[in-house]
């Protein structure tokens, strides 16, 4: 598939729907930072683990205390579940963290249009916000290798090395859905220039992926990728920078490869038909600000999207910091609009390939 027609259906960001423990956050009184002081509830869905814990500390808890709102957590983010909620008229999630293309593809249908009057979008990098989403953090999908498997001058250094099973034998682990950038990574490894990536030549990408098919394993949730790094059950990963940081923090023997890292951002949106629209809008306004985004970056190595944020990072956080100048110079930014227009066809194609 070199191009495909627009179909406004979601892809699969996670195949499992596993409820997280519900976390309550409540407090009294309204205040600044977007709080409306109106009480009520908010159900927030995200990707779990330390990532969602950090979102609670940086975004949800301080906002909830200001707004007098009780917060519940759920997850992991599931696009089919969002579609099912909206179509059934039973929207149990209010705000959700997704990949950036998904709210662009489904703005006004699965997601509410946001009121931007209290959000300074000029502080976001161009192209990172839309009518139905704002960015709350930047991250990279990038190559990570097991330092117990490879090391020194013999360590892998490029995306092409990921596909060189003769020089670098071992198991590779990649995300199990099309929109997670394995297709772009394969094309970059095959010599396609970043400026020539789109429209994606998915046929060529699958041909490249087929060259390592016997060495491939898939992760379906980012926590699976992190656990594999910590357990050392693979030799290379295509995974998120934040999960690499968390895994190394927990003792994993791994190292990042930043060449052609695929720079993206976490998109915060409000589910269509939410019964708590006022609270959800208030939460989005708070999360858009520099201070909570800086705090989140201090808790997880996801760079702020708000350019006024100034997080204080330790040595390990800086090692995995996708906002560093050196990383940004090597980054490739995926085409969100292409994914918004083509995600359904791409996901169907991925499913056919991955299950064949």
C-alpha positions as CSV (number, residue, x, y, z in Angstrom):
1,X,0.0,0.0,0.0
2,X,1.7,3.2,-1.1
3,X,-1.4,5.4,-0.5
4,X,-4.9,4.7,0.8
5,X,-8.2,6.5,1.1
6,X,-9.5,8.3,4.2
7,X,-11.4,6.1,6.7
8,X,-12.2,7.6,10.0
9,X,-11.8,4.5,12.1
10,X,-9.3,4.0,14.9
11,X,-6.2,1.8,15.0
12,X,-5.3,-0.5,17.9
13,X,-3.0,1.1,20.4
14,X,-3.4,-1.8,22.8
15,X,-4.9,-5.2,22.4
16,X,-5.6,-5.8,26.0
17,X,-8.1,-3.8,28.1
18,X,-6.9,-4.1,31.6
19,X,-8.3,-2.0,34.4
20,X,-5.8,-0.3,36.6
21,X,-6.5,0.3,40.3
22,X,-8.7,3.3,40.7
23,X,-6.9,6.2,42.3
24,X,-8.9,8.9,44.1
25,X,-7.7,12.5,44.3
26,X,-9.9,15.0,46.0
27,X,-9.5,18.4,47.6
28,X,-11.4,21.5,48.4
29,X,-11.7,24.9,46.9
30,X,-11.2,26.4,43.5
31,X,-8.1,28.3,42.6
32,X,-5.9,29.3,39.7
33,X,-4.3,26.9,37.2
34,X,-7.5,26.2,35.4
35,X,-9.4,24.9,38.4
36,X,-13.2,25.6,38.3
37,X,-13.9,24.7,41.9
38,X,-17.0,23.0,40.8
39,X,-16.5,19.6,42.2
40,X,-17.6,16.5,40.3
41,X,-15.5,13.7,38.9
42,X,-13.1,12.9,36.1
43,X,-12.0,9.5,34.7
44,X,-8.6,9.6,33.1
45,X,-7.3,6.9,30.9
46,X,-3.6,6.4,29.9
47,X,-0.9,3.8,29.5
48,X,-0.3,2.7,33.1
49,X,2.9,2.0,35.1
50,X,5.2,4.7,36.2
51,X,4.1,6.8,33.2
52,X,0.6,7.2,34.5
53,X,1.8,7.5,38.1
54,X,3.8,10.5,37.0
55,X,0.8,12.0,35.2
56,X,-1.1,11.7,38.4
57,X,1.6,13.5,40.4
58,X,2.3,16.2,37.9
59,X,-1.2,16.8,36.4
60,X,-4.1,15.2,38.0
61,X,-3.4,15.6,41.8
62,X,-2.6,19.3,41.8
63,X,-5.5,20.1,39.4
64,X,-8.0,18.0,41.3
65,X,-7.0,19.7,44.6
66,X,-7.5,23.1,43.0
67,X,-10.8,22.2,41.3
68,X,-12.3,20.1,44.1
69,X,-12.7,17.2,41.7
70,X,-12.4,13.5,42.4
71,X,-10.2,11.6,39.9
72,X,-10.3,8.0,38.9
73,X,-7.7,6.3,36.7
74,X,-8.3,3.6,34.1
75,X,-6.4,2.1,31.2
76,X,-4.6,1.2,29.2
77,X,-5.7,3.5,26.3
78,X,-7.6,1.5,23.8
79,X,-9.0,2.9,20.6
80,X,-11.6,0.2,20.0
81,X,-12.8,0.8,23.6
82,X,-13.1,4.6,22.9
83,X,-15.1,3.9,19.8
84,X,-17.3,1.4,21.6
85,X,-18.0,3.9,24.4
86,X,-19.0,6.7,22.0
87,X,-21.1,4.6,19.7
88,X,-23.0,3.0,22.7
89,X,-23.6,6.4,24.3
90,X,-21.8,5.1,27.5
91,X,-18.7,7.3,27.8
92,X,-17.1,6.2,31.0
93,X,-13.7,7.9,30.2
94,X,-13.6,11.7,30.2
95,X,-10.0,12.6,29.3
96,X,-7.5,10.3,27.6
97,X,-3.8,10.2,26.5
98,X,-3.4,8.9,22.9
99,X,-1.0,9.0,20.0
100,X,-1.3,12.3,18.2
101,X,-2.8,11.1,14.9
102,X,-5.9,9.5,16.6
103,X,-7.7,12.7,17.8
104,X,-6.8,14.3,14.5
105,X,-8.5,11.5,12.6
106,X,-11.6,11.4,14.9
107,X,-12.1,15.1,15.9
108,X,-15.7,15.8,16.4
109,X,-16.7,12.2,16.2
110,X,-14.9,10.4,19.0
111,X,-13.4,13.5,20.6
112,X,-14.9,16.8,21.7
113,X,-13.5,20.0,20.1
114,X,-11.6,21.9,22.8
115,X,-12.2,25.4,23.9
116,X,-8.7,27.0,23.2
117,X,-9.6,30.4,24.7
118,X,-7.7,29.7,27.9
119,X,-4.8,27.7,26.2
120,X,-1.8,29.4,24.9
121,X,-1.2,27.3,21.8
122,X,1.7,29.6,20.7
123,X,3.8,27.8,23.3
124,X,3.5,24.4,21.5
125,X,5.7,23.4,18.6
126,X,4.0,23.8,15.2
127,X,1.8,20.9,14.3
128,X,1.5,19.4,17.8
129,X,-1.9,20.6,18.7
130,X,-5.3,20.2,16.9
131,X,-8.9,21.2,17.4
132,X,-9.4,18.1,19.6
133,X,-6.0,17.7,21.4
134,X,-3.1,19.4,23.0
135,X,0.4,18.0,23.6
136,X,1.5,17.2,27.1
137,X,5.0,15.7,26.5
138,X,7.4,14.8,23.7
139,X,9.0,11.3,23.4
140,X,10.9,9.2,20.9
141,X,10.2,5.7,19.5
142,X,13.8,4.5,19.1
143,X,16.2,1.6,19.0
144,X,17.4,0.2,22.3
145,X,19.9,-2.6,22.7
146,X,20.9,-5.1,25.4
147,X,24.4,-4.2,26.6
148,X,24.8,-7.8,27.8
149,X,24.3,-8.9,24.2
150,X,26.4,-6.3,22.5
151,X,29.0,-3.8,23.7
152,X,31.8,-1.5,23.0
153,X,32.8,-0.9,19.4
154,X,30.6,-3.9,18.4
155,X,27.4,-2.4,19.7
156,X,24.7,-1.5,17.1
157,X,24.6,2.1,16.1
158,X,22.1,2.6,13.4
159,X,18.6,1.4,12.4
160,X,20.2,-0.7,9.7
161,X,22.0,-2.7,12.5
162,X,18.6,-3.6,13.9
163,X,18.0,-5.6,10.7
164,X,21.5,-7.1,10.5
165,X,21.0,-10.5,12.0
166,X,24.3,-11.8,10.8
167,X,26.4,-9.2,12.6
168,X,23.9,-8.8,15.5
169,X,22.2,-12.1,16.1
170,X,19.4,-12.2,18.6
171,X,15.7,-11.4,19.3
172,X,14.2,-8.1,18.2
173,X,11.0,-6.7,19.9
174,X,8.8,-4.2,18.2
175,X,5.3,-2.7,18.9
176,X,2.4,-4.7,17.5
177,X,0.4,-2.0,15.7
178,X,1.1,0.0,12.6
179,X,0.9,3.5,14.0
180,X,3.8,2.8,16.5
181,X,6.4,3.7,13.8
182,X,7.9,0.3,13.0
183,X,7.0,0.9,9.4
184,X,8.9,4.2,9.3
185,X,11.8,2.6,11.2
186,X,12.0,-0.2,8.6
187,X,12.0,2.2,5.7
188,X,14.7,4.4,7.3
189,X,16.8,1.3,7.8
190,X,16.3,0.4,4.2
191,X,17.8,3.7,3.1
192,X,14.7,5.9,2.6
193,X,15.5,9.5,3.4
194,X,13.3,11.1,6.1
195,X,11.9,13.7,3.7
196,X,10.8,10.9,1.4
197,X,9.0,8.7,3.9
198,X,5.5,9.9,3.1
199,X,3.3,8.6,1.7
200,X,4.6,5.4,3.3
201,X,5.6,2.6,1.0
202,X,4.3,0.0,3.3
203,X,5.0,-2.9,0.9
204,X,8.6,-2.0,1.0
205,X,8.5,-1.7,4.8
206,X,7.0,-5.1,5.2
207,X,9.6,-6.6,2.9
208,X,12.2,-5.1,5.2
209,X,10.5,-6.4,8.3
210,X,10.2,-9.8,6.7
211,X,14.0,-10.1,6.7
212,X,14.0,-10.3,10.5
213,X,10.6,-12.0,10.9
214,X,12.1,-15.2,12.4
215,X,13.8,-13.0,15.1
216,X,10.8,-10.8,15.9
217,X,8.7,-10.7,18.9
218,X,5.9,-8.1,19.5
219,X,4.9,-6.0,22.5
220,X,1.3,-4.9,22.8
221,X,1.6,-2.5,25.7
222,X,4.6,-0.3,26.6
223,X,4.8,-2.0,30.0
224,X,5.6,-5.2,28.2
225,X,8.5,-3.6,26.4
226,X,9.9,-2.3,29.7
227,X,9.5,-5.6,31.4
228,X,11.3,-7.3,28.6
229,X,14.2,-4.9,28.9
230,X,14.4,-5.4,32.7
231,X,14.2,-9.2,32.2
232,X,16.7,-9.2,29.4
233,X,14.5,-11.4,27.3
234,X,15.4,-9.7,24.0
235,X,18.5,-8.3,22.4
236,X,17.1,-5.2,20.7
237,X,13.9,-3.2,21.1
238,X,12.0,-0.6,19.1
239,X,10.4,1.1,22.1
240,X,9.6,4.4,23.8
241,X,12.3,6.5,25.3
242,X,10.5,6.8,28.6
243,X,10.2,3.0,29.0
244,X,13.9,2.8,28.3
245,X,14.6,5.3,31.1
246,X,12.4,3.5,33.5
247,X,13.9,0.1,32.7
248,X,17.5,1.3,33.1
249,X,16.5,3.0,36.4
250,X,15.2,-0.4,37.5
251,X,18.6,-2.0,36.6
252,X,18.1,-3.1,33.0
253,X,21.4,-3.5,31.0
254,X,20.4,-1.4,28.0
255,X,21.6,1.6,25.9
256,X,19.8,4.0,23.6
257,X,20.5,4.5,19.9
258,X,19.2,8.0,18.8
259,X,19.9,7.9,15.1
260,X,16.6,8.4,13.2
261,X,14.6,8.4,16.5
262,X,11.0,9.0,15.7
263,X,9.9,12.0,17.7
264,X,6.3,12.2,18.7
265,X,4.2,13.5,21.5
266,X,1.5,12.5,23.9
267,X,-1.9,14.0,23.0
268,X,-4.5,14.8,25.6
269,X,-8.1,14.8,24.5
270,X,-11.7,14.8,25.8
271,X,-13.9,11.8,24.9
272,X,-17.1,12.7,22.9
273,X,-20.2,12.6,25.0
274,X,-18.4,12.9,28.3
275,X,-20.7,13.7,31.2
276,X,-18.0,15.8,32.8
277,X,-17.2,18.2,30.0
278,X,-16.5,21.2,32.3
279,X,-14.1,19.2,34.4
280,X,-12.4,17.6,31.4
281,X,-11.9,21.0,29.8
282,X,-10.5,22.4,33.0
283,X,-8.1,19.6,33.3
284,X,-6.8,20.0,29.7
285,X,-6.2,23.7,30.4
286,X,-4.1,22.9,33.5
287,X,-2.1,20.2,31.7
288,X,-1.3,22.6,28.9
289,X,0.7,24.8,31.2
290,X,4.5,25.0,31.6
291,X,4.8,24.2,35.3
292,X,2.9,20.9,35.4
293,X,4.6,19.8,32.1
294,X,8.0,20.6,33.7
295,X,7.1,18.6,36.7
296,X,6.1,15.6,34.6
297,X,9.4,15.7,32.7
298,X,11.2,15.6,36.0
299,X,9.3,12.4,36.9
300,X,9.6,10.8,33.5
301,X,12.0,11.5,30.6
302,X,9.3,12.8,28.4
303,X,10.2,16.3,27.4
304,X,7.7,19.1,27.9
305,X,5.7,20.2,24.9
306,X,5.2,23.6,26.4
307,X,8.3,25.5,25.3
308,X,8.2,27.7,28.4
309,X,8.7,24.7,30.7
310,X,12.1,24.3,32.4
311,X,12.5,20.9,34.1
312,X,15.5,20.0,36.2
313,X,16.8,16.6,35.1
314,X,19.3,14.3,36.7
315,X,22.1,12.4,34.7
316,X,20.0,9.4,33.8
317,X,17.0,11.5,32.8
318,X,19.2,13.6,30.6
319,X,20.6,10.4,29.0
320,X,17.1,9.5,27.8
321,X,15.9,13.1,27.1
322,X,14.3,13.3,23.7
323,X,14.4,17.1,23.9
324,X,18.2,17.4,24.1
325,X,19.7,19.3,21.1
326,X,21.7,16.2,20.0
327,X,18.6,14.0,20.0
328,X,16.5,16.6,18.2
329,X,19.1,16.9,15.4
330,X,18.8,13.1,14.7
331,X,15.0,13.0,15.0
332,X,12.4,12.2,12.4
333,X,8.9,13.6,12.9
334,X,6.1,11.3,11.7
335,X,3.4,12.8,9.5
336,X,0.4,13.0,11.8
337,X,-2.0,13.9,9.0
338,X,-0.9,10.9,6.9
339,X,-1.7,8.7,9.8
340,X,-5.0,10.4,10.5
341,X,-6.0,9.8,6.9
342,X,-4.7,6.2,6.6
343,X,-4.6,4.6,10.0
344,X,-7.5,2.2,9.4
345,X,-6.0,0.8,6.2
346,X,-2.6,0.7,7.7
347,X,-3.8,-1.2,10.8
348,X,-5.7,-3.7,8.8
349,X,-2.6,-4.3,6.7
350,X,-0.5,-4.7,9.8
351,X,-2.9,-7.2,11.4
352,X,-2.8,-9.3,8.2
353,X,0.9,-9.2,8.2
354,X,1.6,-9.8,11.9
355,X,-0.8,-12.7,12.1
356,X,0.2,-14.4,8.8
